[in-house]
Amino acid sequence: MNFKKPLDVLLAEAADTGEGSLKRTLSSFNLVALGIGAIIGAGLFSLTGIAAAENAGPAVTLSFVLAAVACGFAGLCYAEFASMIPVAGSAYTYSYATMGEFMAWIIGWDLVLEYALGAATVSVSWSRYLLEFLHKYNLDLPHKLIVSPFETLKLGDGTVIEGGYINLPAIFIVCMLSLVLMRGTKESATMNNVLVIVKVAVVLMFITLGWSHINPDNYTPYIPENTGIYEQFGFTGIATGAAVVFFAFIGFDAVSTAAQEAKNPQKGMPIGILGSLIVCTILYVLFAHVMTGLVNYKDFAGDAKPAATAFAVTGYSFLQDGLIIAILAGYTSVILVMLMGQSRVFYTMSKDGLLPKFFSSIHTKFNTPWKTNLFFMGFVSIFAGFVPVSDLGHMVSIGTLFAFVLVCVGVLVMRKSSPDLPRPFRTPWVPFVPIAGILVCVYLMYSLPGESWIRLAIWMALGVIIYFTYSKKNSVVRKNYADSLKQ
């Protein structure tokens, strides 16, 4: 039997404001800022250079457009669900109501890839920019404690650091932000708002000051000829570039995880989801256009700090340190939102009995799922400290795309199974929008390296084992159904 979570139960949970529940403290502005906080980060300041050098050339701007189109289709579907079912849990919750418990578990388990490993990926990039900043002032940390065992780090002056023991700076930022999240959602949102204002100002400064220094020769050829390998340039390279940077677009997904903490979710969720996507897509395209105009795309190969490299061409050397500090602030807000999103998904899964009650324990003073924050502080730290950033990025991208596919499928299912259900926001042009979202996301998944599919399969196999050994036996929906049969 395919057990689904009744919509009336979900809506009752959304209306619950009693003890042990999440508090509604986030405004529409907070939600848009939350989305921008998650979107503007590693995808802009690090992965843009990688995607340009290895996949798309100057046409990395088109990679961002393609990724945004996929996100736009999925975002419209997310907006319908988030306004209709304003409960924490994002795609997991929507899947539980539309496709049943097993698919909900699969998507919830997949979201661990999206959020936990997303936080780990960005924390590694944060570490690299911090080390570059400190190195300029001869404040070098012990080399064995700043690089994972499987990576080689190249600093701006040519210094090469071979694989060490652990990336301690990456672990440090994960732990610090986890403690902030334990303190409270409103406090975390206030901190995020400040960080978002800082990094948007820096992005605008980069675009404005860099525009007049663009060398048009760097755009020739705009779409480099394909080398004969699928992911290296040409149209297929643009598609692979879109898949590489895709995980940086999951900000609107992070917004939907906070639906149960929104003051007016029916209005605020669509604004937060679509507003953050529109703002960041415009900034991404302009930023990538300027960056590849300042420096030839080939020069970004292996560069973990392409934004700083490109900005150096402008001659505004006195602003270099400020740029790096602002990028660090930008990364900090991304990690904060990723860790918050993950804790809310696990909180919801635990409330449903699919995970131990440990994960839905709410702090009596701060009203946060602090034990979940504590757990992921350790879990994410392991990946941040020991796994190469490129491997983390690909795993996050494929996990995100898979989640988007299921949300698009969910809209089609709900329109068929519950056509009369009130929808404060309706996805337009159904079934075209969800079907287009499915096709584009699947195509981008196909564009990722085969290793990403293997890792996804292994991760999902582990999730299936946990579901049948623990979650199925402890499901609240199943227990309620069994109790109803006894009456």
C-alpha positions in Angstrom: 0.0 0.0 0.0 1.3 3.5 -0.9 1.0 5.5 2.3 0.5 9.2 1.7 0.4 12.0 4.4 -3.1 13.5 4.3 -3.2 17.2 3.3 -5.4 18.0 6.3 -2.7 16.7 8.6 0.0 18.8 6.8 -2.2 21.9 7.1 -2.8 21.3 10.8 0.9 21.1 11.3 1.4 24.3 9.5 -1.2 26.0 11.8 0.4 24.6 15.0 2.0 27.3 17.0 2.2 25.5 20.3 5.2 24.3 22.3 7.6 22.2 20.3 6.7 23.8 17.0 8.8 26.2 14.8 7.9 29.9 15.2 6.7 32.1 12.3 9.3 34.9 12.3 10.3 35.3 8.7 9.0 38.2 6.5 8.9 38.2 2.7 12.1 40.2 2.7 13.7 37.7 5.0 12.7 34.9 2.6 14.0 36.7 -0.5 17.3 37.4 1.4 17.4 33.8 2.4 17.2 32.7 -1.2 19.8 35.2 -2.3 22.0 34.1 0.6 22.0 30.6 -0.7 22.3 31.4 -4.4 25.1 34.0 -4.5 28.2 32.2 -3.4 30.5 29.4 -4.7 28.6 29.3 -8.0 29.5 32.9 -8.7 32.9 33.4 -7.0 34.6 30.0 -7.7 32.7 27.7 -10.0 32.2 30.4 -12.7 35.9 30.2 -13.5 36.0 26.4 -13.5 33.0 26.1 -15.8 34.5 28.8 -18.2 37.9 27.2 -18.3 36.8 23.5 -18.6 33.4 23.6 -20.2 31.9 26.7 -21.8 34.4 29.4 -22.3 32.9 33.0 -22.4 29.6 31.3 -23.0 29.5 30.4 -19.3 26.9 33.2 -19.3 24.7 30.9 -21.4 25.3 28.1 -18.9 23.9 30.3 -16.2 20.9 31.1 -18.4 20.3 27.4 -19.1 20.5 26.6 -15.4 18.2 29.5 -14.6 15.6 28.2 -17.1 15.7 24.8 -15.4 15.3 26.5 -12.0 12.5 28.7 -13.3 10.4 25.7 -14.3 11.1 24.0 -11.0 10.7 27.2 -9.1 7.2 27.7 -10.4 6.3 24.2 -9.2 8.0 24.8 -5.8 6.0 28.0 -5.4 2.7 26.2 -5.9 3.5 23.6 -3.3 5.1 26.0 -0.8 2.0 28.3 -0.8 -0.4 25.3 -0.7 1.5 23.3 1.9 3.4 25.8 4.1 5.3 23.2 6.2 9.0 22.7 6.8 10.6 20.0 4.7 10.6 21.3 1.2 10.4 18.6 -1.6 10.3 15.9 1.0 6.9 17.2 2.4 5.5 17.7 -1.1 6.4 14.2 -2.2 4.9 12.7 1.0 1.5 14.3 0.0 1.6 13.4 -3.7 3.7 10.3 -4.3 3.7 8.5 -1.0 6.0 7.6 1.9 8.7 5.7 0.0 9.3 8.4 -2.6 9.2 11.0 0.2 12.0 9.1 2.0 14.0 8.9 -1.2 13.7 12.7 -1.8 14.5 13.5 1.9 17.6 11.3 1.8 18.5 13.0 -1.5 18.3 16.4 0.2 21.1 15.4 2.4 23.3 15.5 -0.7 21.8 18.8 -1.6 22.2 20.7 1.7 24.8 18.9 3.8 27.3 18.4 1.0 26.4 21.9 -0.4 27.4 23.4 2.9 30.6 21.3 2.8 31.4 22.4 -0.7 31.1 26.1 0.1 33.0 25.8 3.3 36.0 24.4 1.4 35.8 27.4 -1.0 35.5 29.7 2.0 38.7 28.1 3.4 40.6 28.8 0.2 39.7 32.5 0.0 40.6 32.9 3.7 44.0 31.2 3.2 44.7 33.5 0.2 43.8 36.5 2.3 46.0 35.4 5.2 48.9 34.4 2.9 49.1 38.0 1.6 50.1 39.1 5.1 52.4 36.2 5.8 49.9 34.7 8.2 50.2 31.1 7.1 48.7 28.2 9.0 50.4 24.8 9.2 50.1 23.3 5.7 49.0 19.9 6.8 46.0 21.5 8.6 44.6 23.5 5.7 44.3 21.0 2.9 42.4 17.6 2.7 44.5 14.5 2.1 43.3 14.3 -1.5 43.9 17.9 -2.7 46.6 20.2 -3.9 46.2 23.9 -3.1 47.8 26.6 -5.3 48.0 30.1 -3.8 48.1 33.3 -5.8 51.8 33.8 -5.6 52.5 30.3 -7.0 52.9 28.6 -3.7 51.7 24.9 -4.0 50.5 23.0 -0.9 50.3 19.2 -1.4 47.6 17.1 0.3 47.7 17.5 4.0 45.8 15.9 6.9 42.7 17.9 7.3 41.0 21.2 6.2 40.6 22.9 9.6 39.4 26.3 8.4 36.5 24.6 6.6 35.5 22.7 9.7 35.8 25.9 11.8 33.2 27.8 9.7 30.8 24.9 9.7 31.0 24.6 13.5 30.6 28.4 14.1 27.5 28.7 11.9 25.9 25.6 13.4 26.2 27.3 16.8 24.5 30.4 15.3 21.6 28.3 14.0 21.2 26.7 17.4 20.7 30.1 18.9 17.6 31.0 16.8 16.1 31.4 13.4 15.3 35.1 13.7 18.9 35.8 14.8 20.2 33.7 11.9 18.0 35.5 9.4 19.2 38.9 10.7 22.8 37.8 10.3 22.0 36.5 6.8 20.3 39.8 5.8 23.5 41.8 6.7 25.7 39.3 4.8 23.5 39.4 1.7 23.6 43.2 1.6 27.4 43.2 1.8 27.9 40.6 -1.0 25.3 42.1 -3.4 27.1 45.4 -3.0 30.4 43.7 -3.9 28.8 42.0 -6.9 27.5 45.3 -8.2 30.9 46.9 -7.5 32.6 44.2 -9.5 30.3 44.6 -12.4 30.4 48.4 -12.4 34.1 48.9 -12.0 35.0 45.9 -14.2 32.8 46.8 -17.2 35.0 49.6 -18.5 38.1 47.3 -18.4 36.6 44.6 -20.5 38.8 43.4 -23.4 36.4 42.3 -26.3 39.1 40.0 -27.6 38.5 37.7 -24.6 35.0 36.9 -26.0 36.5 35.5 -29.3 35.4 32.8 -29.8 32.4 33.3 -27.6 31.5 29.6 -27.9 34.8 27.7 -28.3 34.6 24.7 -30.7 34.0 21.4 -29.0 37.2 19.3 -28.6 35.4 16.0 -29.4 34.8 15.3 -25.7 31.1 15.9 -24.6 31.7 18.3 -21.8 34.5 20.3 -23.3 33.1 23.4 -25.1 30.5 23.7 -27.8 26.8 23.4 -26.9 27.4 20.3 -24.8 30.1 22.2 -22.9 27.5 24.9 -22.1 25.1 22.2 -20.8 27.8 20.7 -18.7 28.8 24.1 -17.4 25.1 24.6 -16.4 25.2 21.3 -14.5 28.4 22.2 -12.8 27.2 25.6 -11.4 23.6 24.3 -10.8 23.9 23.6 -7.1 24.4 27.4 -6.6 20.8 27.9 -7.7 19.2 26.0 -4.9 18.4 29.1 -2.9 14.7 29.0 -3.7 14.7 25.4 -2.5 16.2 26.5 0.8 13.4 29.1 1.0 10.8 26.4 0.8 12.3 24.5 3.7 11.5 27.6 5.9 7.8 27.7 5.0 6.7 26.8 8.5 8.6 29.8 9.8 7.2 32.3 7.4 4.8 34.9 8.7 2.5 34.8 5.6 3.6 31.7 3.6 0.8 31.9 1.1 2.2 35.3 -0.1 5.7 35.2 1.1 6.8 31.8 -0.3 6.2 32.6 -4.0 7.8 36.0 -3.6 10.8 34.5 -1.8 11.3 31.6 -4.3 10.8 33.5 -7.6 12.1 36.8 -6.4 15.5 35.4 -5.3 15.8 33.4 -8.5 15.2 36.5 -10.7 17.5 38.8 -8.8 20.4 36.3 -8.7 20.1 35.2 -12.4 20.5 38.8 -13.5 23.5 39.2 -11.3 25.1 35.9 -12.3 24.9 36.6 -16.1 26.3 40.2 -15.7 29.1 39.0 -13.3 30.1 36.1 -15.6 30.1 38.4 -18.6 32.4 40.9 -16.9 34.7 38.3 -15.5 35.3 36.5 -18.8 35.8 39.9 -20.4 38.5 40.9 -18.0 40.6 37.7 -18.3 40.8 35.1 -21.0 38.7 32.0 -19.9 41.8 29.7 -20.3 43.5 31.6 -17.4 40.9 30.4 -14.9 42.0 26.7 -15.2 42.7 25.4 -11.7 42.0 28.8 -10.1 40.0 28.6 -6.9 39.6 32.4 -6.7 38.8 33.5 -10.2 36.8 36.6 -9.1 39.9 38.0 -7.3 42.1 37.1 -10.4 39.8 39.0 -12.8 39.4 42.0 -10.5 43.1 42.5 -10.3 43.0 43.5 -14.0 41.0 46.6 -13.2 43.9 48.1 -11.3 41.8 48.8 -8.2 44.3 46.8 -6.1 43.4 48.7 -3.0 39.9 47.1 -3.2 41.3 43.5 -3.5 41.3 42.8 0.2 37.7 44.2 0.5 36.6 42.0 -2.3 38.0 38.9 -0.7 36.5 39.8 2.7 33.1 40.3 1.0 33.3 37.0 -0.8 34.0 35.4 2.6 30.9 37.1 3.9 29.0 35.8 0.9 30.1 32.2 1.4 29.3 32.5 5.1 25.6 33.2 4.3 25.4 30.3 1.8 26.7 27.9 4.4 24.3 29.3 7.0 21.3 28.8 4.7 22.4 25.3 3.6 22.8 24.1 7.2 19.4 25.6 8.1 17.7 23.9 5.2 19.1 20.5 6.1 18.1 20.7 9.7 14.5 21.6 8.7 14.2 18.6 6.4 15.5 16.2 9.1 13.2 17.9 11.7 10.2 17.1 9.5 11.3 13.5 8.7 11.8 12.9 12.4 8.3 14.3 13.2 6.9 11.8 10.7 8.7 8.9 12.5 11.1 8.2 9.5 14.1 9.3 11.6 14.7 9.0 15.4 13.0 11.6 17.6 16.4 13.0 18.4 16.2 15.0 15.1 12.9 16.8 16.0 13.9 17.8 19.5 13.2 21.6 19.9 15.2 23.7 22.3 13.0 25.0 25.1 14.5 28.5 25.0 15.6 29.0 21.4 12.8 27.0 19.6 15.3 25.5 17.2 16.0 21.8 16.3 19.3 22.1 18.0 20.2 18.4 18.2 19.8 18.2 14.4 22.1 21.2 14.1 24.6 19.5 16.3 24.5 16.3 14.4 25.1 18.0 11.0 27.8 20.1 12.5 29.7 16.8 12.9 28.5 15.2 9.6 29.2 18.2 7.4 32.6 18.8 9.1 33.8 15.3 8.0 33.1 16.1 4.4 34.5 19.6 4.6 37.7 18.4 6.2 38.5 15.4 4.0 36.7 15.4 0.6 37.9 17.3 -2.5 35.7 20.2 -3.5 35.1 19.1 -7.1 33.7 15.8 -6.0 31.4 17.5 -3.5 30.1 19.9 -6.1 29.1 17.2 -8.6 27.3 15.2 -5.9 25.4 18.3 -4.8 24.4 19.2 -8.4 23.0 15.8 -9.2 21.1 15.6 -5.9 19.6 19.0 -6.5 18.5 18.2 -10.0 16.9 14.9 -8.9 14.9 16.8 -6.2 13.7 19.3 -8.8 12.5 16.5 -11.1 10.4 15.0 -8.3 8.8 18.3 -7.4 7.8 18.9 -11.1 6.3 15.3 -11.1 4.5 16.2 -7.9 2.6 19.1 -9.4 1.4 16.9 -12.2 0.2 14.3 -9.7 -1.6 16.9 -7.5 -3.4 18.5 -10.4 -4.8 15.1 -11.3 -5.5 13.8 -7.8 -6.6 17.0 -6.1 -7.7 19.4 -8.8 -10.1 21.4 -6.4 -7.6 22.0 -3.6 -7.1 25.7 -2.8 -3.9 27.0 -4.4 -2.8 30.5 -3.4 -0.3 30.3 -6.2 -0.9 28.3 -9.3 1.9 27.1 -11.6 1.1 28.5 -15.0 0.9 26.5 -18.2 0.4 23.1 -16.7 1.4 20.5 -18.0 4.0 22.3 -20.1 6.0 23.9 -17.2 6.4 20.8 -15.1 7.2 18.6 -18.1 9.7 21.1 -19.4 11.2 21.2 -15.9 11.6 17.4 -15.8 13.2 17.3 -19.3 15.7 20.1 -18.7 16.7 18.8 -15.3 17.2 15.2 -16.6 19.3 16.6 -19.5 21.5 18.5 -17.1 21.9 15.3 -14.9 22.9 13.4 -18.1 25.6 16.1 -18.6 27.3 15.4 -15.3 30.3 12.9 -15.1 29.4 9.2 -14.8 31.0 9.1 -11.3 28.3 11.4 -10.1 25.6 8.8 -11.1 27.5 6.0 -9.4 27.8 8.0 -6.1 24.1 8.9 -6.3 23.2 5.2 -6.8 25.4 4.2 -3.8 23.9 6.9 -1.6 20.4 6.0 -2.6 21.0 2.3 -2.0 22.1 3.1 1.6 19.0 5.2 2.0 16.7 2.3 0.9 18.4 0.0 3.5 17.7 2.5 6.3 14.1 3.0 5.1 13.3 -0.7 5.2 15.2 -1.4 8.5 14.0 1.6 10.5 11.8 4.2 8.8 9.0 1.9 7.6 8.6 0.3 11.0 8.4 3.7 12.8 6.3 5.7 10.4 3.6 7.8 12.1 1.3 7.6 9.1 1.5 3.8 9.1 1.0 3.6 12.8 -2.1 5.9 12.6 -3.5 3.7 9.8 -2.9 0.5 11.9 -4.7 2.2 14.9 -7.6 3.2 12.7 -8.1 -0.5 11.6 -8.3 -1.6 15.3 -11.0 0.8 16.2 
